[in-house]
Amino acid sequence: MSDQARPGDWVQIHRVVLPPGERAPQVPPDTQAVPLEMWVKGFLLGAAGPGETASVRTVTGRVLEGRLVGIWPAPGHDFGAPVPELMTVGGEVRARLAQGGGDANRG
């Protein structure tokens, strides 16, 4: 993959919307101490390389500008860490059902 993104590529941009100290007065002090940042994915409107200013059109049609930080970024979500208490539930339920300890029709 090239370091240069082409128009139409799916990219991610970043921009500081409000620097520290310019946040709303009702925001807690620890929040006021950090910038309000925007991270947006969209279709690139003009050629740009990482770190350069770029404009994108989001899937909702908004046109936004920021610093190009990712070209064809992977989705950044997951289902979180496994919950130890839930890891054995399936086996326990199957064992109880096999022993006649469960009735699927009981509410």
MMTF fields as JSON, N, C-alpha, C and O atoms, coordinates in Angstrom:
{
  "mmtfVersion": "1.0.0",
  "mmtfProducer": "UNKNOWN",
  "numBonds": 427,
  "numAtoms": 428,
  "numGroups": 107,
  "numChains": 1,
  "numModels": 1,
  "chainsPerModel": [1],
  "groupsPerChain": [107],
  "chainIdList": ["A"],
  "bondAtomList": [4, 2, 8, 6, 12, 10, 16, 14, 20, 18, 24, 22, 28, 26, 32, 30, 36, 34, 40, 38, 44, 42, 48, 46, 52, 50, 56, 54, 60, 58, 64, 62, 68, 66, 72, 70, 76, 74, 80, 78, 84, 82, 88, 86, 92, 90, 96, 94, 100, 98, 104, 102, 108, 106, 112, 110, 116, 114, 120, 118, 124, 122, 128, 126, 132, 130, 136, 134, 140, 138, 144, 142, 148, 146, 152, 150, 156, 154, 160, 158, 164, 162, 168, 166, 172, 170, 176, 174, 180, 178, 184, 182, 188, 186, 192, 190, 196, 194, 200, 198, 204, 202, 208, 206, 212, 210, 216, 214, 220, 218, 224, 222, 228, 226, 232, 230, 236, 234, 240, 238, 244, 242, 248, 246, 252, 250, 256, 254, 260, 258, 264, 262, 268, 266, 272, 270, 276, 274, 280, 278, 284, 282, 288, 286, 292, 290, 296, 294, 300, 298, 304, 302, 308, 306, 312, 310, 316, 314, 320, 318, 324, 322, 328, 326, 332, 330, 336, 334, 340, 338, 344, 342, 348, 346, 352, 350, 356, 354, 360, 358, 364, 362, 368, 366, 372, 370, 376, 374, 380, 378, 384, 382, 388, 386, 392, 390, 396, 394, 400, 398, 404, 402, 408, 406, 412, 410, 416, 414, 420, 418, 424, 422],
  "bondOrderList": [1, 1, 1, 1, 1, 1, 1, 1, 1, 1, 1, 1, 1, 1, 1, 1, 1, 1, 1, 1, 1, 1, 1, 1, 1, 1, 1, 1, 1, 1, 1, 1, 1, 1, 1, 1, 1, 1, 1, 1, 1, 1, 1, 1, 1, 1, 1, 1, 1, 1, 1, 1, 1, 1, 1, 1, 1, 1, 1, 1, 1, 1, 1, 1, 1, 1, 1, 1, 1, 1, 1, 1, 1, 1, 1, 1, 1, 1, 1, 1, 1, 1, 1, 1, 1, 1, 1, 1, 1, 1, 1, 1, 1, 1, 1, 1, 1, 1, 1, 1, 1, 1, 1, 1, 1, 1],
  "groupList": [{"groupName": "MET", "atomNameList": ["N", "CA", "C", "O"], "elementList": ["N", "C", "C", "O"], "formalChargeList": [0, 0, 0, 0], "bondAtomList": [1, 0, 2, 1, 3, 2], "bondOrderList": [1, 1, 2], "singleLetterCode": "M", "chemCompType": "L-PEPTIDE LINKING"}, {"groupName": "SER", "atomNameList": ["N", "CA", "C", "O"], "elementList": ["N", "C", "C", "O"], "formalChargeList": [0, 0, 0, 0], "bondAtomList": [1, 0, 2, 1, 3, 2], "bondOrderList": [1, 1, 2], "singleLetterCode": "S", "chemCompType": "L-PEPTIDE LINKING"}, {"groupName": "ASP", "atomNameList": ["N", "CA", "C", "O"], "elementList": ["N", "C", "C", "O"], "formalChargeList": [0, 0, 0, 0], "bondAtomList": [1, 0, 2, 1, 3, 2], "bondOrderList": [1, 1, 2], "singleLetterCode": "D", "chemCompType": "L-PEPTIDE LINKING"}, {"groupName": "GLN", "atomNameList": ["N", "CA", "C", "O"], "elementList": ["N", "C", "C", "O"], "formalChargeList": [0, 0, 0, 0], "bondAtomList": [1, 0, 2, 1, 3, 2], "bondOrderList": [1, 1, 2], "singleLetterCode": "Q", "chemCompType": "L-PEPTIDE LINKING"}, {"groupName": "ALA", "atomNameList": ["N", "CA", "C", "O"], "elementList": ["N", "C", "C", "O"], "formalChargeList": [0, 0, 0, 0], "bondAtomList": [1, 0, 2, 1, 3, 2], "bondOrderList": [1, 1, 2], "singleLetterCode": "A", "chemCompType": "L-PEPTIDE LINKING"}, {"groupName": "ARG", "atomNameList": ["N", "CA", "C", "O"], "elementList": ["N", "C", "C", "O"], "formalChargeList": [0, 0, 0, 0], "bondAtomList": [1, 0, 2, 1, 3, 2], "bondOrderList": [1, 1, 2], "singleLetterCode": "R", "chemCompType": "L-PEPTIDE LINKING"}, {"groupName": "PRO", "atomNameList": ["N", "CA", "C", "O"], "elementList": ["N", "C", "C", "O"], "formalChargeList": [0, 0, 0, 0], "bondAtomList": [1, 0, 2, 1, 3, 2], "bondOrderList": [1, 1, 2], "singleLetterCode": "P", "chemCompType": "L-PEPTIDE LINKING"}, {"groupName": "GLY", "atomNameList": ["N", "CA", "C", "O"], "elementList": ["N", "C", "C", "O"], "formalChargeList": [0, 0, 0, 0], "bondAtomList": [1, 0, 2, 1, 3, 2], "bondOrderList": [1, 1, 2], "singleLetterCode": "G", "chemCompType": "PEPTIDE LINKING"}, {"groupName": "TRP", "atomNameList": ["N", "CA", "C", "O"], "elementList": ["N", "C", "C", "O"], "formalChargeList": [0, 0, 0, 0], "bondAtomList": [1, 0, 2, 1, 3, 2], "bondOrderList": [1, 1, 2], "singleLetterCode": "W", "chemCompType": "L-PEPTIDE LINKING"}, {"groupName": "VAL", "atomNameList": ["N", "CA", "C", "O"], "elementList": ["N", "C", "C", "O"], "formalChargeList": [0, 0, 0, 0], "bondAtomList": [1, 0, 2, 1, 3, 2], "bondOrderList": [1, 1, 2], "singleLetterCode": "V", "chemCompType": "L-PEPTIDE LINKING"}, {"groupName": "ILE", "atomNameList": ["N", "CA", "C", "O"], "elementList": ["N", "C", "C", "O"], "formalChargeList": [0, 0, 0, 0], "bondAtomList": [1, 0, 2, 1, 3, 2], "bondOrderList": [1, 1, 2], "singleLetterCode": "I", "chemCompType": "L-PEPTIDE LINKING"}, {"groupName": "HIS", "atomNameList": ["N", "CA", "C", "O"], "elementList": ["N", "C", "C", "O"], "formalChargeList": [0, 0, 0, 0], "bondAtomList": [1, 0, 2, 1, 3, 2], "bondOrderList": [1, 1, 2], "singleLetterCode": "H", "chemCompType": "L-PEPTIDE LINKING"}, {"groupName": "LEU", "atomNameList": ["N", "CA", "C", "O"], "elementList": ["N", "C", "C", "O"], "formalChargeList": [0, 0, 0, 0], "bondAtomList": [1, 0, 2, 1, 3, 2], "bondOrderList": [1, 1, 2], "singleLetterCode": "L", "chemCompType": "L-PEPTIDE LINKING"}, {"groupName": "GLU", "atomNameList": ["N", "CA", "C", "O"], "elementList": ["N", "C", "C", "O"], "formalChargeList": [0, 0, 0, 0], "bondAtomList": [1, 0, 2, 1, 3, 2], "bondOrderList": [1, 1, 2], "singleLetterCode": "E", "chemCompType": "L-PEPTIDE LINKING"}, {"groupName": "THR", "atomNameList": ["N", "CA", "C", "O"], "elementList": ["N", "C", "C", "O"], "formalChargeList": [0, 0, 0, 0], "bondAtomList": [1, 0, 2, 1, 3, 2], "bondOrderList": [1, 1, 2], "singleLetterCode": "T", "chemCompType": "L-PEPTIDE LINKING"}, {"groupName": "LYS", "atomNameList": ["N", "CA", "C", "O"], "elementList": ["N", "C", "C", "O"], "formalChargeList": [0, 0, 0, 0], "bondAtomList": [1, 0, 2, 1, 3, 2], "bondOrderList": [1, 1, 2], "singleLetterCode": "K", "chemCompType": "L-PEPTIDE LINKING"}, {"groupName": "PHE", "atomNameList": ["N", "CA", "C", "O"], "elementList": ["N", "C", "C", "O"], "formalChargeList": [0, 0, 0, 0], "bondAtomList": [1, 0, 2, 1, 3, 2], "bondOrderList": [1, 1, 2], "singleLetterCode": "F", "chemCompType": "L-PEPTIDE LINKING"}, {"groupName": "ASN", "atomNameList": ["N", "CA", "C", "O"], "elementList": ["N", "C", "C", "O"], "formalChargeList": [0, 0, 0, 0], "bondAtomList": [1, 0, 2, 1, 3, 2], "bondOrderList": [1, 1, 2], "singleLetterCode": "N", "chemCompType": "L-PEPTIDE LINKING"}],
  "groupTypeList": [0, 1, 2, 3, 4, 5, 6, 7, 2, 8, 9, 3, 10, 11, 5, 9, 9, 12, 6, 6, 7, 13, 5, 4, 6, 3, 9, 6, 6, 2, 14, 3, 4, 9, 6, 12, 13, 0, 8, 9, 15, 7, 16, 12, 12, 7, 4, 4, 7, 6, 7, 13, 14, 4, 1, 9, 5, 14, 9, 14, 7, 5, 9, 12, 13, 7, 5, 12, 9, 7, 10, 8, 6, 4, 6, 7, 11, 2, 16, 7, 4, 6, 9, 6, 13, 12, 0, 14, 9, 7, 7, 13, 9, 5, 4, 5, 12, 4, 3, 7, 7, 7, 2, 4, 17, 5, 7],
  "groupIdList": [1, 2, 3, 4, 5, 6, 7, 8, 9, 10, 11, 12, 13, 14, 15, 16, 17, 18, 19, 20, 21, 22, 23, 24, 25, 26, 27, 28, 29, 30, 31, 32, 33, 34, 35, 36, 37, 38, 39, 40, 41, 42, 43, 44, 45, 46, 47, 48, 49, 50, 51, 52, 53, 54, 55, 56, 57, 58, 59, 60, 61, 62, 63, 64, 65, 66, 67, 68, 69, 70, 71, 72, 73, 74, 75, 76, 77, 78, 79, 80, 81, 82, 83, 84, 85, 86, 87, 88, 89, 90, 91, 92, 93, 94, 95, 96, 97, 98, 99, 100, 101, 102, 103, 104, 105, 106, 107],
  "secStructList": [7, 7, 1, 1, 5, 7, 6, 6, 7, 3, 3, 3, 3, 3, 3, 3, 3, 3, 7, 6, 6, 7, 1, 7, 6, 6, 1, 7, 2, 2, 2, 2, 6, 1, 7, 3, 3, 3, 3, 3, 3, 3, 3, 3, 1, 1, 7, 5, 7, 6, 6, 1, 3, 3, 3, 3, 3, 7, 6, 6, 1, 7, 3, 3, 3, 3, 3, 3, 3, 3, 3, 1, 7, 7, 7, 7, 7, 7, 7, 7, 1, 7, 7, 2, 2, 2, 2, 6, 2, 2, 2, 2, 2, 2, 2, 2, 2, 2, 6, 6, 7, 7, 7, 6, 6, 7, 7],
  "xCoordList": [0.838, 0.0, 0.887, 1.903, 0.502, 1.251, 1.036, 0.01, 2.024, 1.866, 0.922, 0.418, 0.688, -0.172, -1.578, -1.766, -2.56, -3.956, -4.517, -4.16, -5.394, -5.992, -7.436, -8.065, -7.959, -9.367, -10.252, -10.077, -11.198, -12.097, -11.659, -12.461, -10.389, -9.923, -10.629, -10.959, -10.852, -11.423, -10.283, -9.302, -10.402, -9.321, -9.864, -11.074, -8.94, -9.298, -8.527, -7.335, -9.238, -8.597, -8.758, -9.604, -7.933, -7.939, -7.819, -7.097, -8.554, -8.447, -8.747, -9.624, -8.027, -8.33, -9.423, -9.209, -10.588, -11.723, -11.588, -11.786, -11.247, -11.01, -9.748, -9.653, -8.773, -7.572, -7.865, -8.894, -6.963, -7.153, -7.377, -6.762, -8.256, -8.524, -9.66, -10.147, -10.097, -11.2, -12.472, -13.437, -12.47, -13.656, -14.719, -14.411, -15.948, -17.047, -16.735, -16.105, -17.167, -16.817, -17.394, -16.831, -18.496, -19.098, -18.401, -18.738, -17.447, -16.704, -15.741, -15.101, -15.628, -14.718, -13.28, -12.876, -12.511, -11.137, -10.249, -9.451, -10.381, -9.514, -9.865, -8.996, -11.121, -11.532, -11.089, -10.675, -11.173, -10.737, -9.247, -8.797, -8.49, -7.034, -6.593, -5.413, -7.528, -7.167, -7.974, -9.054, -7.46, -8.185, -9.424, -9.476, -10.41, -11.549, -11.123, -10.854, -11.062, -10.54, -11.632, -12.606, -11.453, -12.362, -11.579, -10.521, -12.105, -11.535, -12.642, -13.686, -12.441, -13.51, -12.973, -11.847, -13.813, -13.499, -14.411, -15.572, -13.869, -14.655, -13.882, -12.773, -14.5, -13.895, -13.089, -13.607, -11.83, -10.907, -11.341, -11.702, -11.303, -11.732, -10.587, -10.825, -9.352, -8.193, -6.986, -6.963, -5.985, -4.805, -4.136, -4.052, -3.66, -2.972, -2.139, -2.439, -1.094, -0.252, -0.441, -0.989, 0.009, -0.112, 0.477, 1.577, -0.274, 0.169, -0.245, -0.157, -0.686, -1.111, -2.576, -3.344, -2.941, -4.343, -5.138, -4.724, -6.292, -7.119, -8.588, -8.981, -9.384, -10.833, -11.467, -11.023, -12.518, -13.236, -14.731, -15.226, -15.435, -16.891, -17.296, -16.957, -18.024, -18.44, -19.586, -20.145, -19.933, -21.038, -22.366, -23.329, -22.434, -23.649, -23.616, -24.554, -22.528, -22.446, -21.762, -21.624, -21.327, -20.617, -19.227, -18.591, -18.758, -17.388, -16.611, -16.961, -15.54, -14.734, -13.267, -12.841, -12.5, -11.071, -10.287, -10.708, -9.142, -8.267, -6.965, -6.71, -6.14, -4.838, -5.052, -5.654, -4.569, -4.712, -3.885, -2.667, -4.562, -3.875, -4.0, -3.321, -4.847, -4.989, -5.548, -6.464, -4.984, -5.461, -6.009, -5.305, -7.254, -7.954, -7.839, -7.379, -8.26, -8.142, -9.08, -10.191, -8.624, -9.464, -10.466, -10.205, -11.606, -12.554, -11.877, -11.1, -12.169, -11.504, -12.364, -12.141, -13.335, -14.185, -14.045, -13.635, -14.392, -14.412, -15.435, -16.158, -15.506, -16.465, -15.832, -16.428, -14.64, -13.977, -13.328, -13.319, -12.788, -12.097, -13.119, -14.255, -12.714, -13.619, -13.982, -13.17, -15.218, -15.694, -15.546, -16.264, -14.627, -14.358, -15.615, -15.756, -16.521, -17.733, -18.623, -19.404, -18.508, -19.36, -18.71, -19.378, -17.43, -16.709, -17.187, -17.074, -17.715, -18.113, -19.625, -20.089, -20.394, -21.847, -22.407, -23.266, -21.946, -22.472, -22.324, -23.272, -21.152, -20.904, -21.743, -22.252, -21.889, -22.691, -24.16, -24.805, -24.682, -26.081, -26.276, -27.244, -25.367, -25.483, -25.439, -26.188, -24.562, -24.47, -25.768, -26.243, -26.344, -27.613, -28.745, -29.574, -28.776, -29.815, -29.639, -30.62, -28.404, -28.139, -28.551, -28.91, -28.501, -28.89, -30.387, -30.878, -31.102, -32.528, -32.832, -33.932, -31.879, -32.052, -32.636, -32.645, -33.113, -33.666, -34.819, -34.815, -35.81, -36.969, -37.092, -37.364, -36.894, -36.915, -38.271, -38.358, -39.347, -40.681, -41.064, -42.103, -40.233, -40.538, -40.094, -39.056, -40.845, -40.523, -39.987, -39.654],
  "yCoordList": [-1.171, 0.0, 1.239, 1.287, 2.219, 3.465, 4.313, 4.201, 5.168, 6.091, 7.236, 7.929, 7.429, 8.506, 7.96, 6.962, 8.61, 8.213, 8.95, 10.095, 8.268, 8.85, 9.25, 8.707, 10.182, 10.549, 9.307, 8.451, 9.234, 8.092, 7.017, 6.156, 7.044, 6.06, 6.297, 7.43, 5.215, 5.279, 5.621, 4.882, 6.73, 7.204, 7.664, 7.763, 7.941, 8.518, 9.807, 9.887, 10.83, 12.112, 12.422, 11.849, 13.335, 13.766, 15.281, 15.888, 15.878, 17.327, 17.661, 17.055, 18.615, 19.141, 20.195, 21.212, 19.938, 20.841, 21.998, 23.159, 21.662, 22.677, 22.312, 21.21, 23.224, 22.932, 23.02, 23.565, 22.483, 22.589, 24.05, 24.959, 24.252, 25.605, 26.291, 27.32, 25.761, 26.367, 25.535, 25.788, 24.542, 23.703, 24.481, 25.505, 24.01, 24.666, 24.748, 23.842, 25.819, 26.005, 24.929, 24.673, 24.298, 23.268, 21.915, 20.982, 21.796, 20.546, 20.383, 21.354, 19.174, 18.96, 19.369, 19.306, 19.785, 20.256, 19.246, 19.633, 17.95, 16.978, 16.875, 16.58, 17.113, 17.107, 18.391, 18.363, 19.51, 20.789, 20.791, 21.552, 19.949, 19.917, 19.203, 19.239, 18.553, 17.826, 18.384, 18.938, 18.244, 18.778, 17.94, 16.745, 18.585, 17.877, 17.515, 18.397, 16.221, 15.76, 15.137, 14.586, 15.233, 14.634, 13.589, 13.886, 12.381, 11.312, 10.873, 10.41, 11.004, 10.742, 9.894, 10.078, 8.954, 8.171, 8.632, 8.976, 8.633, 9.053, 8.818, 8.282, 9.234, 9.082, 10.33, 11.447, 10.129, 11.231, 12.008, 11.416, 13.348, 14.188, 14.631, 15.032, 14.57, 14.94, 14.16, 13.711, 13.99, 13.21, 13.824, 15.045, 12.957, 13.417, 12.275, 11.101, 12.64, 11.658, 11.751, 12.735, 10.734, 10.749, 12.026, 12.445, 12.637, 13.865, 15.122, 16.214, 15.001, 16.174, 16.49, 15.629, 17.743, 18.144, 17.537, 17.581, 16.967, 16.296, 16.57, 16.808, 16.535, 16.665, 15.337, 14.636, 14.995, 13.747, 14.025, 15.018, 13.124, 13.115, 11.881, 10.76, 12.085, 10.971, 10.219, 10.687, 9.064, 8.294, 9.032, 8.714, 10.014, 10.814, 12.075, 12.872, 12.255, 13.378, 14.621, 15.601, 14.61, 15.782, 15.859, 14.831, 17.064, 17.273, 17.885, 18.949, 17.184, 17.611, 17.613, 16.914, 18.419, 18.538, 18.212, 18.53, 17.573, 17.255, 16.682, 16.662, 16.215, 15.627, 14.153, 13.426, 13.713, 12.319, 11.415, 11.565, 10.475, 9.586, 8.106, 7.265, 7.781, 6.378, 6.227, 6.946, 5.277, 4.953, 3.533, 2.602, 3.371, 2.089, 1.512, 0.384, 2.291, 1.828, 0.657, 0.593, -0.245, -1.364, -0.865, 0.125, -1.531, -1.133, -1.204, -2.121, -0.252, -0.187, -0.659, -0.256, -1.498, -1.96, -3.468, -4.187, -3.921, -5.355, -5.597, -4.676, -6.797, -7.118, -7.103, -7.595, -6.549, -6.416, -7.702, -8.708, -7.649, -8.808, -9.864, -9.532, -11.129, -12.18, -11.965, -11.486, -12.327, -12.231, -13.622, -14.54, -13.797, -15.129, -15.853, -17.059, -15.119, -15.742, -16.318, -17.236, -15.784, -16.263, -17.365, -18.004, -17.58, -18.547, -19.982, -20.803, -20.303, -21.677, -21.889, -23.016, -20.838, -20.935, -21.957, -22.755, -21.951, -22.881, -24.329, -25.106, -24.699, -26.069, -26.428, -27.544, -25.473, -25.721, -25.943, -26.823, -25.173, -25.326, -26.671, -27.379, -27.023, -28.325, -29.473, -30.441, -29.372, -30.425, -30.521, -31.626, -29.405, -29.427, -30.004, -30.763, -29.648, -30.19, -31.696, -32.439, -32.14, -33.575, -34.361, -35.534, -33.714, -34.374, -34.226, -34.683, -33.594, -33.406, -32.237, -32.145, -31.357, -30.253, -28.999, -27.942, -29.091, -27.903, -28.261, -29.312, -27.391, -27.594, -26.335, -25.256, -26.469, -25.327, -24.641, -23.478, -25.335, -24.751, -24.03, -23.373, -24.143, -23.406, -21.957, -21.678, -21.062, -19.654, -19.168, -17.988],
  "zCoordList": [0.0, 0.0, 0.0, 0.694, -0.768, -0.86, 0.39, 1.061, 0.695, 1.815, 1.459, 2.343, 0.18, -0.29, -0.497, -1.193, 0.104, -0.089, -1.302, -1.582, -2.002, -3.208, -2.929, -2.02, -3.691, -3.531, -3.612, -4.479, -2.691, -2.641, -1.664, -1.303, -1.221, -0.235, 1.105, 1.454, 1.842, 3.188, 4.137, 4.22, 4.849, 5.698, 7.049, 7.253, 7.96, 9.249, 9.431, 9.136, 9.93, 10.222, 11.699, 12.387, 12.166, 13.578, 13.614, 12.824, 14.563, 14.747, 16.201, 16.816, 16.741, 18.071, 17.878, 17.219, 18.461, 18.341, 19.328, 18.973, 20.578, 21.603, 22.373, 22.914, 22.431, 23.216, 24.713, 25.113, 25.543, 26.993, 27.387, 26.829, 28.344, 28.809, 28.079, 28.547, 26.951, 26.201, 26.287, 25.566, 27.169, 27.351, 28.127, 28.737, 28.109, 28.823, 30.317, 30.863, 30.985, 32.397, 33.316, 34.38, 32.934, 33.791, 33.667, 34.396, 32.767, 32.59, 33.768, 34.174, 34.322, 35.461, 35.127, 33.966, 36.126, 35.904, 35.171, 34.317, 35.5, 34.823, 33.341, 32.522, 32.989, 31.584, 30.897, 29.738, 31.599, 31.027, 30.7, 29.843, 31.375, 31.201, 29.925, 29.577, 29.223, 27.999, 26.828, 27.031, 25.608, 24.456, 24.128, 24.417, 23.523, 22.945, 21.525, 20.71, 21.232, 19.952, 19.097, 19.609, 17.795, 16.833, 16.029, 15.474, 15.976, 15.16, 14.216, 14.674, 12.918, 11.956, 10.812, 10.349, 10.366, 9.168, 8.04, 8.261, 6.832, 5.682, 4.397, 4.398, 3.3, 1.98, 1.657, 1.696, 1.34, 1.085, -0.155, -1.172, -0.063, -1.182, -2.079, -3.218, -1.595, -2.402, -1.918, -0.772, -2.763, -2.386, -1.154, -1.023, -0.252, 0.956, 1.517, 1.301, 2.236, 2.901, 4.404, 4.901, 5.134, 6.589, 7.185, 6.824, 8.107, 8.748, 8.017, 8.578, 6.803, 6.032, 6.321, 6.749, 6.078, 6.22, 5.077, 3.919, 5.424, 4.428, 4.71, 5.853, 3.666, 3.785, 3.442, 2.532, 4.185, 3.946, 3.869, 4.401, 3.194, 3.214, 4.003, 3.624, 5.105, 5.943, 5.277, 4.285, 5.816, 5.246, 5.402, 4.705, 6.306, 6.451, 5.59, 5.614, 4.826, 3.895, 4.428, 3.697, 5.688, 6.214, 5.6, 5.369, 5.337, 4.865, 6.024, 6.535, 6.432, 7.574, 7.193, 6.274, 7.924, 7.649, 8.913, 10.025, 8.72, 9.833, 9.321, 8.117, 10.25, 9.894, 9.574, 10.365, 8.432, 8.01, 8.925, 9.024, 9.594, 10.531, 10.154, 10.743, 9.192, 8.809, 7.417, 7.018, 6.672, 5.326, 5.372, 5.764, 4.973, 5.05, 6.47, 6.644, 7.491, 8.883, 9.167, 8.641, 9.988, 10.412, 11.438, 12.123, 11.557, 12.602, 13.969, 14.235, 14.817, 16.109, 17.264, 18.405, 16.99, 18.081, 18.263, 17.352, 19.447, 19.724, 20.826, 21.206, 21.335, 22.374, 23.757, 24.715, 23.871, 25.157, 25.622, 24.913, 26.819, 27.404, 27.831, 28.172, 27.811, 28.284, 29.75, 30.541, 30.098, 31.475, 32.084, 31.689, 33.04, 33.587, 34.074, 33.873, 34.711, 35.236, 34.142, 34.393, 32.935, 31.843, 31.002, 30.19, 31.194, 30.361, 30.58, 29.671, 31.756, 32.067, 32.027, 32.197, 31.809, 31.881, 30.9, 31.274, 29.67, 28.668, 29.094, 28.984, 29.576, 30.027, 31.243, 31.345, 32.171, 33.366, 33.014, 33.585, 32.103, 31.694, 31.001, 31.279, 30.105, 29.424, 30.424, 30.289, 31.434, 32.454, 33.249, 33.509, 33.634, 34.378, 33.538, 34.04, 32.277, 31.397, 31.214, 31.177, 31.1, 30.939, 32.175, 32.078, 33.341, 34.595, 34.873, 35.906, 33.961, 34.159, 35.084, 35.628, 35.262, 36.189, 35.559, 36.19, 34.354, 33.727, 32.833, 32.192, 32.785, 31.926, 31.085, 31.612, 29.783, 28.882, 28.865, 28.47, 29.288, 29.239, 30.518, 30.567, 31.567, 32.804, 32.673, 32.072, 33.211, 33.114, 34.35, 34.457]
}
